[in-house]
Every structure is written in C-alpha cells, then in structure tokens.
Amino acid sequence: MDGNTTFRFVSKFYEISESENWTGFGRSVIWLTDDETLAILVSKSTNHNSSQSEIQVYKNICPNRTRGSIIPSFVIPNNQQTLNDIQRLKSWRKHSFRRIRTRSNSLLILLRNGDIVYIPSAAPGFCSMELGSINFSNLYVLQPKPCVSGSYKDVSGPGPCTICPPGTKNSGYYPSVECQPCNTSAFCPLGASDDVNLTDFNSYIQTFSYPDTPIIDNYDDLLLLNFFPTNKNIGCLIYTPIFWTAVATILCLMTWLIMFLIKRRHITSIDTYRQRAKIVFKHNDLIGQGERWIGGLASIVIFTIIIYCVVFACFYFYSYPIETTEAVNKACDDDQRNSKFDNALQLPLPGTDGTYWKIFDMLNKQPFTMTIHLINTRAQCDDITVERKRHTGTPLSLVEKNCTLSPNNVSGSFSFSLPTHTSIVRVGINGPYFIGALRLCLYGKSDSETEDMTLHQLHELDVCTLFYTNNQTIGLSTAFTVRLIKVINITKPLRRNDKTYFDGIWAPFITYIDILSDELYFADKGKYLRYTSEQTTINIQLTEEIYFVQNNQSPIIRRGALFFHTILFSFSLIEVFAMIFLLYKLWFHPIHRRILVPHDNQAEDEFQTNQGQIPIDLNSHLSQSSRLRTSLSKSKSANNGRLRENRRWNLQTKINQNIRKRQRTKDGTRISIDSEIIDYSDQPLSSPPLAMT
C-alpha cells in the first residue's frame, strides 16, 4: 500500500484488534479458504505453557463487524493439538513461531529453531493431533485421529473438535460427526463421554446438629401426657395406654353383663362359677378394699394402666444415649427419649492442672487420606499428577495410590495421603479431557483409649462432597477449601458405675472458591479459550479452626428415681380411682336413692290400701254367714253342741291362716287377695242340713 487513504491496490479491508497485550500480533497472516477463514500469527501469547507463540484462526469475518467484536474460533496449539514432543534447544525455553503458510486448507508452521510442523486438513469426525516425524529430522506431521471423548467435528479443516452440547455424548472410540443423545435420566452435561448415574456418587457426612432438649423433660409429666397421643394414626394408637385401657374396660363390662344375666335368668348350673368369680374379684378389689366384686373389675383396668407404665418405663430407661439407641416409639414419629442436651463453642484451653483432654491429642494426630472422583471423563491414571505446595522451595510431589477406573472407563478415582491438617495440594489432569463432576472425599482411621472411668473414642472419618454445575463442565482451574472443625461429644453415665464417654470426630466443610464452571468467562472472552489449556488444575487448601464444638448429653432420669416415680404414679392412680368411688358413695348414691323414694312410697300406699280392704270384705261375709247360721240353728237339735264346737275351732284356724296369706307381699309391694273366704260367726254353729253340708 502506498499510504493513501484510498488503498487502490486493496480489494477488501478488515480491521482486527487484539484483545490482550500480545506481542507480534499479525506478524504473519494467511487465508485458509478464500474470504472465509483467516489465520493470524501471534509471536507472544499468554494462553499456553508449552508454546510462546500461537496461531489464531478466525471464521466468517466481514467488514461490517465493529472493532473488537471479532473473536477467534480456535487457536493452535490447543489441548488436542500440542507440540510438546518436539525437541527444544533448552528444556526451559518455549516454542516460538516465525512464519505460517497454507496449502489446500492445510497449515504449515515454521519454528524459530528451523523445525517445520505440518497440520493437514482432517475430514469430519477426525482431528490432526498425533505428532509424528517422517524422513526428515526437522519435519513433524500431526496425523488425523478420531475426536476425543465428549467432542465432535462436522466440517473438514486443520482445527480441533468441538465440545458436545448438553444431553449428548461421544465415547471417543469412533469418528464422531455428531454427538449421540443420552438417556433422559442419566447425568449428561456439556462434553459428556457416556451416560452416568449420579446417585452412585452422592454426598454424605457424619456429623449432624445436636437435638434440643425436649420441652417436657420431667418424667412425671411425661407419664401423664403419654395418655393423650398426638399421632391419630390407627397403627400408632395401639401403642398408647388409652387403647389398652379401652380394651380392658370392654372386657370388664362383658364380664359384668355375663354375671348379671346368670343371676337374672337363675341359671343354677353355672351359678357356682359365678360365686367363685365374685370371690376372686373381691380379693382383687383395690378400690373398695375387698368389699365389692365390682371393684375387682375396676381394679383390672388399673392393673392394665400400671403394666403399661412399667413397660414404658423400661423402654424409656434404655433409650439413652442417642448414638446407640432409638426413641421410645420411633415408628410413630415420637422422639421421646431419656436424654437432655446442651452444646456450645469452646476454645481448647487446659484444665486447672495444666493438662488437656486426651481426645485433643488423638484428633490432632489422626492421619488423613483424600480421594478425588473424576466423573464423566476419559482421564487416565497416567494423566494425573499430585503436588503439595510449600511456602518455600519447589512443590513436593505426592504419590497417588488406589487409582481405579470404572468398568466403562467413563469415571475414575485416585487417593493420596495428606502430610498435615493444613496442607495445600495441587492436582493436575493433563490432556484434552472434559470433566463433568468432581467428588472430594476425606478419610481417617479410628482409635480409642481408656483412662480410669473415662473412655476416649476417636471416630472414623469418612465424608464425601459432590460438586457439579447443571449442563456445564468443571472449570479449567478450580480451587477448593476444606475447613476442619473438632466436634467432641461428652456422654454422662446412665448408671453409677458406668464410664463417661468422650467421642471426637472431625467435621470437614468442603466448598469451592469463586465459581465452579468457566462458562461465563468463555461466553465473555470467547469459546476458543475452552480448548487453549492443556491441563485442568484443581487446588485444595486445608485449614483447621481453633475452636471446637462441645456437645453434652446426660439422662433425664436414672434407674433409682425411675423406679420410685413409677411406683408413686401407680399408687396415685389407685388413689384417684378410690376417690372416684368414695365420691360416688358420698354424693351420687344418696341423690340416686332420693330420686327412687317417691316410687317406694307409692308402692307402700298401695300395699296399705289393699290390706285395709281385706277386713271390710271379711266382715260382710261374716255378717251374711251369721244370719244364715241363726236361721239354721233354730232347726238343729241341741245334742249336736260338741260337734259345733269342734267345727267352730277348725273354721277359726282356717280364717287365721287365710288372713296371714292376704298380708304376705311379693317383691315388697304386691298383695295377694285371691285366697278363699271362709264363713265365720261369733255364735255357736248348729248342724246344717245335709244338702248345705
């Protein structure tokens, strides 16, 4: 160009500005395809660790786009196309590019050391990534290979494969022009290699918040409130005292009804058994002190409640401590247990004698092992490096152990030991691998020691935390922090001769710093940055908090007090029933008798009226008999005097008997007046005629 503004010899003019502080941007520029794909050489770039220079490839550029809006589609080298195997003059010096050329959509790179790299255009489903040399010592060729797992390529060219969208997958074993759909229930994020069941990698912890002390922590109140269940489920009502009291009451009512019917129907064949049952019930009468057999039936109900209270007391006593026992009625969502709790944050200060708890030393000396699970990726064990960072000097390499891969080679895990509880670890995964999810696990062995009446138990540490972002991959460089907090549970003894337990365990809180996925960064700076890094880095920092959590647990009631309160409640229950019967005798029974008095008086008046009518009827009959006998006596002879005297005596006896029969009553109220009336006369009787006799 001659410097004029008309650019007479330029057919099209494009302006591409650098977005970073690069050196030598545009040192060499070529068109891979006519007016479609442009390759620009950048002499010094900050995107790579193995190469100082890079080639930025732009697609579909046009003069209408604004300055700075044109972003590279991909760069070379990238995580799929590396030049690490090319020898360098010095190991610490990075490769530098001098010039680039093109032929048939293929790329030719001239390095400053005189080596030449040829990147041919690969067919769809392939990528030129395997570095090899041919007959010339300074000529290297990238051979086409199928796209790596989690990527595809639907056009030909010298560039890398593109990551699979969410919900699709590519195993990487065969050329992939497009990614295959995943199962709807599988974990298949961006760049998935295969279907993965994420439930196989769940998070879990060992420490939970200590429960609060129950609102009702008095055993006597608990016995009373236990009669009123809060859960109305039929299956739960069976375990309540109201249910068993109702059953005992129904059985007692049935027994009373049977005995009443035996008495009412005069069933003499089984009346003997009824009498024996009455004797037994009288002996069991706790309320009336053996006076009434009906009190024995009521005592059966009392016995049922007492038995339930004893059974409840046994279960309640053995519901301590919370770590090894269950609640009294766990099936019905009942959290009643013989435990009260309190907790607080404490500092690990020494006692008055200058000594610390033994459990502190056991926690500080517990060795840790960390396990990292790489989920939905094809990373191999040889691609993983672990280093421990130090404040001075170079990082210290740690040996990975127990590196295993899943059967379908879509996930893997590896472990390494942590030298201290405050280590800083760096994990590197080399290669063009996309990681769908991470799970960090921490493990420590258990231990125990005994001192006098104290048992110190260091619990096994085994916690895991899963990290992932929906439909995204784990970032190229992520950082995690592990905060370690001591948790000490102090369990007071239930019996006098039991030991006090000091249970210690670490409570790790694993979180990530900043963001877990780089998707926002790629959307802002360019998708090509996803393929620039040749390594995925995971940084883990462990810190130990100075404070600790102290949880105290003690029983609400111990064995002696439990026995005394249960017996006291049983006797109080008997006294309550006895008081109810006493009130019935003193108040309700007299009122009941007063209500029945008018009925008794009416029956008595009826009896007196009937009894008064008997003499009147008898005198009328006697007067008629007297007149008849007077008329008959005139015709009788005097020689029958002796016979008349005898008959008179007999008649007098029968009359007296009939009078007594009329005065008898049935059931205390009914008068019988159907007896035969015999003639009576105060005068001597004469012998009647034969017909009259």
MONORUR-V464337 format. One record per residue. RES is the residue in one letter. PHI is phi as a letter, one per 20 degrees, with the letter a starting at -180 (999 if undefined). OMEGA is omega in whole degrees, 0 to 359 (none if undefined). Layout:
RES:PHI:OMEGA ; RES:PHI:OMEGA
//
This chain:
M:999:184 ; D:e:177 ; G:n:179 ; N:f:181 ; T:f:182 ; T:e:181 ; F:l:186 ; R:f:185 ; F:e:181 ; V:d:181 ; S:f:179 ; K:c:183 ; F:c:177 ; Y:c:177 ; E:c:179 ; I:c:181 ; S:d:179 ; E:f:180 ; S:e:179 ; E:c:178 ; N:e:179 ; W:e:177 ; T:d:178 ; G:m:178 ; F:f:181 ; G:n:180 ; R:f:177 ; S:b:184 ; V:c:178 ; I:b:174 ; W:e:175 ; L:f:172 ; T:c:185 ; D:g:172 ; D:l:181 ; E:c:185 ; T:c:184 ; L:d:178 ; A:d:182 ; I:c:179 ; L:e:174 ; V:d:186 ; S:f:181 ; K:c:180 ; S:c:181 ; T:d:185 ; N:e:189 ; H:c:176 ; N:d:185 ; S:e:183 ; S:c:179 ; Q:e:182 ; S:d:176 ; E:b:178 ; I:d:179 ; Q:e:182 ; V:d:180 ; Y:d:179 ; K:d:173 ; N:l:176 ; I:e:181 ; C:b:183 ; P:f:184 ; N:e:183 ; R:f:183 ; T:f:181 ; R:f:180 ; G:n:181 ; S:e:180 ; I:e:184 ; I:d:179 ; P:f:174 ; S:e:174 ; F:a:178 ; V:c:176 ; I:c:2 ; P:f:179 ; N:b:184 ; N:f:177 ; Q:e:182 ; Q:d:183 ; T:d:178 ; L:d:185 ; N:f:184 ; D:e:177 ; I:f:183 ; Q:f:180 ; R:d:178 ; L:f:175 ; K:c:187 ; S:f:184 ; W:e:183 ; R:e:180 ; K:e:178 ; H:f:178 ; S:c:181 ; F:e:178 ; R:d:185 ; R:b:177 ; I:c:177 ; R:c:180 ; T:c:175 ; R:b:178 ; S:l:179 ; N:m:175 ; S:d:188 ; L:c:178 ; L:c:186 ; I:d:176 ; L:d:180 ; L:e:180 ; R:f:180 ; N:e:177 ; G:n:178 ; D:f:180 ; I:c:178 ; V:d:180 ; Y:d:179 ; I:d:182 ; P:f:176 ; S:f:182 ; A:e:179 ; A:f:176 ; P:g:183 ; G:n:181 ; F:c:176 ; C:b:178 ; S:f:188 ; M:c:184 ; E:e:184 ; L:e:178 ; G:b:180 ; S:d:179 ; I:d:191 ; N:g:181 ; F:e:184 ; S:f:183 ; N:d:179 ; L:c:181 ; Y:c:182 ; V:c:174 ; L:e:183 ; Q:e:178 ; P:f:176 ; K:c:176 ; P:g:181 ; C:g:179 ; V:f:181 ; S:f:179 ; G:n:181 ; S:b:180 ; Y:b:178 ; K:b:185 ; D:d:178 ; V:c:176 ; S:e:180 ; G:q:182 ; P:e:187 ; G:e:182 ; P:e:175 ; C:e:183 ; T:d:183 ; I:f:179 ; C:f:178 ; P:f:179 ; P:f:181 ; G:n:178 ; T:c:185 ; K:b:172 ; N:b:183 ; S:f:180 ; G:n:180 ; Y:e:185 ; Y:c:176 ; P:g:185 ; S:c:174 ; V:e:175 ; E:b:182 ; C:e:182 ; Q:e:179 ; P:f:179 ; C:e:171 ; N:f:184 ; T:f:183 ; S:e:184 ; A:e:174 ; F:e:187 ; C:c:183 ; P:e:176 ; L:f:179 ; G:m:182 ; A:f:176 ; S:e:181 ; D:a:176 ; D:f:180 ; V:c:174 ; N:e:186 ; L:f:178 ; T:f:176 ; D:f:183 ; F:c:182 ; N:f:172 ; S:e:175 ; Y:b:181 ; I:c:181 ; Q:d:183 ; T:d:180 ; F:c:179 ; S:f:180 ; Y:f:180 ; P:f:176 ; D:e:175 ; T:f:180 ; P:g:178 ; I:f:177 ; I:d:179 ; D:d:176 ; N:d:186 ; Y:f:180 ; D:f:177 ; D:f:180 ; L:f:177 ; L:f:180 ; L:f:183 ; L:f:178 ; N:f:178 ; F:f:182 ; F:d:184 ; P:f:177 ; T:e:180 ; N:e:183 ; K:e:178 ; N:f:183 ; I:f:180 ; G:f:180 ; C:e:179 ; L:f:180 ; I:f:183 ; Y:e:182 ; T:d:178 ; P:f:180 ; I:f:181 ; F:f:182 ; W:f:175 ; T:f:177 ; A:f:178 ; V:f:180 ; A:f:179 ; T:f:179 ; I:f:179 ; L:f:178 ; C:f:178 ; L:f:177 ; M:f:177 ; T:f:179 ; W:f:180 ; L:f:179 ; I:f:180 ; M:f:177 ; F:f:179 ; L:f:177 ; I:f:179 ; K:f:184 ; R:f:183 ; R:e:180 ; H:l:178 ; I:e:187 ; T:f:184 ; S:f:180 ; I:d:179 ; D:f:178 ; T:f:178 ; Y:f:177 ; R:f:179 ; Q:f:178 ; R:f:179 ; A:f:178 ; K:f:179 ; I:f:180 ; V:f:180 ; F:f:177 ; K:f:179 ; H:f:180 ; N:e:182 ; D:f:177 ; L:e:186 ; I:e:181 ; G:e:178 ; Q:l:174 ; G:n:182 ; E:e:186 ; R:c:178 ; W:f:177 ; I:f:175 ; G:f:175 ; G:f:176 ; L:f:178 ; A:f:179 ; S:f:177 ; I:f:177 ; V:f:179 ; I:f:178 ; F:f:179 ; T:f:180 ; I:f:180 ; I:f:179 ; I:f:178 ; Y:f:180 ; C:f:179 ; V:f:179 ; V:f:178 ; F:f:180 ; A:f:179 ; C:f:179 ; F:f:181 ; Y:f:181 ; F:f:183 ; Y:e:175 ; S:e:179 ; Y:c:0 ; P:e:186 ; I:f:184 ; E:f:187 ; T:d:182 ; T:c:178 ; E:d:179 ; A:f:183 ; V:f:181 ; N:c:184 ; K:f:183 ; A:f:182 ; C:d:177 ; D:l:180 ; D:d:183 ; D:d:178 ; Q:f:177 ; R:b:184 ; N:e:183 ; S:b:170 ; K:c:192 ; F:c:167 ; D:b:182 ; N:b:181 ; A:a:171 ; L:e:183 ; Q:c:171 ; L:d:182 ; P:f:181 ; L:e:179 ; P:f:176 ; G:f:181 ; T:f:179 ; D:e:177 ; G:n:181 ; T:d:177 ; Y:d:175 ; W:f:180 ; K:f:183 ; I:f:178 ; F:f:179 ; D:f:180 ; M:f:178 ; L:f:182 ; N:f:182 ; K:e:181 ; Q:f:179 ; P:f:182 ; F:d:171 ; T:c:181 ; M:d:177 ; T:c:179 ; I:d:178 ; H:d:174 ; L:e:191 ; I:d:179 ; N:l:177 ; T:b:179 ; R:d:180 ; A:f:181 ; Q:d:182 ; C:f:181 ; D:f:181 ; D:e:188 ; I:d:174 ; T:c:180 ; V:c:179 ; E:c:174 ; R:d:180 ; K:f:178 ; R:c:181 ; H:f:177 ; T:c:178 ; G:n:180 ; T:e:178 ; P:f:180 ; L:e:182 ; S:f:177 ; L:d:183 ; V:e:174 ; E:f:179 ; K:c:180 ; N:l:176 ; C:f:183 ; T:c:177 ; L:d:178 ; S:f:181 ; P:g:179 ; N:e:175 ; N:l:181 ; V:d:177 ; S:b:180 ; G:b:179 ; S:b:177 ; F:b:184 ; S:c:175 ; F:b:182 ; S:e:178 ; L:d:183 ; P:f:181 ; T:c:177 ; H:e:180 ; T:c:183 ; S:e:172 ; I:c:188 ; V:d:176 ; R:c:180 ; V:d:178 ; G:d:176 ; I:d:184 ; N:e:176 ; G:p:182 ; P:e:186 ; Y:d:174 ; F:d:183 ; I:d:182 ; G:f:183 ; A:b:178 ; L:c:171 ; R:c:179 ; L:d:181 ; C:c:179 ; L:c:185 ; Y:c:176 ; G:b:183 ; K:f:181 ; S:e:180 ; D:a:179 ; S:b:177 ; E:b:182 ; T:d:177 ; E:c:179 ; D:l:181 ; M:e:182 ; T:c:177 ; L:d:178 ; H:e:182 ; Q:c:173 ; L:e:186 ; H:e:177 ; E:f:179 ; L:e:179 ; D:b:181 ; V:c:178 ; C:b:178 ; T:c:181 ; L:e:179 ; F:c:173 ; Y:a:176 ; T:c:183 ; N:g:174 ; N:m:179 ; Q:c:177 ; T:d:174 ; I:f:183 ; G:f:180 ; L:f:177 ; S:b:182 ; T:c:181 ; A:c:179 ; F:c:175 ; T:c:180 ; V:d:179 ; R:e:183 ; L:d:180 ; I:c:177 ; K:f:175 ; V:c:182 ; I:c:178 ; N:d:179 ; I:d:182 ; T:d:179 ; K:f:184 ; P:f:176 ; L:e:177 ; R:d:186 ; R:f:184 ; N:e:179 ; D:f:181 ; K:e:172 ; T:e:185 ; Y:d:171 ; F:d:181 ; D:d:180 ; G:d:178 ; I:b:176 ; W:e:176 ; A:d:180 ; P:e:174 ; F:d:185 ; I:d:180 ; T:c:176 ; Y:d:182 ; I:e:180 ; D:m:183 ; I:c:183 ; L:e:181 ; S:d:179 ; D:e:187 ; E:f:179 ; L:f:178 ; Y:f:179 ; F:f:180 ; A:f:182 ; D:e:186 ; K:e:180 ; G:p:180 ; K:f:183 ; Y:f:181 ; L:f:178 ; R:f:185 ; Y:d:185 ; T:f:185 ; S:e:179 ; E:e:183 ; Q:b:172 ; T:e:187 ; T:d:176 ; I:c:179 ; N:d:183 ; I:c:179 ; Q:c:179 ; L:d:177 ; T:c:181 ; E:d:180 ; E:f:183 ; I:f:181 ; Y:e:176 ; F:c:180 ; V:d:179 ; Q:d:178 ; N:d:180 ; N:d:179 ; Q:c:180 ; S:b:181 ; P:f:176 ; I:f:181 ; I:b:179 ; R:d:193 ; R:f:182 ; G:f:179 ; A:f:179 ; L:f:179 ; F:f:182 ; F:f:182 ; H:f:178 ; T:f:177 ; I:f:179 ; L:f:178 ; F:f:180 ; S:f:179 ; F:f:177 ; S:f:179 ; L:f:178 ; I:f:181 ; E:f:178 ; V:f:178 ; F:f:178 ; A:f:178 ; M:f:178 ; I:f:178 ; F:f:179 ; L:f:177 ; L:f:177 ; Y:f:180 ; K:f:186 ; L:e:187 ; W:d:190 ; F:f:180 ; H:f:175 ; P:f:178 ; I:f:178 ; H:f:179 ; R:f:178 ; R:f:178 ; I:f:182 ; L:e:182 ; V:f:180 ; P:g:178 ; H:f:178 ; D:f:179 ; N:f:179 ; Q:f:178 ; A:f:180 ; E:f:178 ; D:f:179 ; E:f:178 ; F:f:180 ; Q:f:179 ; T:f:179 ; N:f:180 ; Q:f:179 ; G:f:180 ; Q:f:183 ; I:f:179 ; P:f:181 ; I:f:180 ; D:f:181 ; L:f:179 ; N:f:179 ; S:f:178 ; H:f:181 ; L:f:179 ; S:f:177 ; Q:f:179 ; S:f:181 ; S:f:180 ; R:f:180 ; L:f:182 ; R:f:178 ; T:f:179 ; S:f:180 ; L:f:184 ; S:f:180 ; K:f:183 ; S:e:180 ; K:e:180 ; S:e:185 ; A:f:184 ; N:f:179 ; N:e:183 ; G:f:181 ; R:f:180 ; L:f:179 ; R:f:179 ; E:f:179 ; N:f:178 ; R:f:178 ; R:g:179 ; W:f:180 ; N:f:179 ; L:f:178 ; Q:f:180 ; T:f:180 ; K:f:179 ; I:f:179 ; N:f:178 ; Q:f:180 ; N:f:179 ; I:f:179 ; R:f:178 ; K:f:180 ; R:f:182 ; Q:e:177 ; R:f:178 ; T:c:178 ; K:d:183 ; D:m:173 ; G:n:185 ; T:c:189 ; R:e:182 ; I:d:178 ; S:e:182 ; I:c:184 ; D:e:180 ; S:f:182 ; E:f:179 ; I:e:181 ; I:d:178 ; D:f:181 ; Y:b:180 ; S:b:178 ; D:f:180 ; Q:e:176 ; P:f:182 ; L:e:176 ; S:e:182 ; S:f:181 ; P:f:177 ; P:f:183 ; L:f:181 ; A:f:180 ; M:f:180 ; T:f:none
//
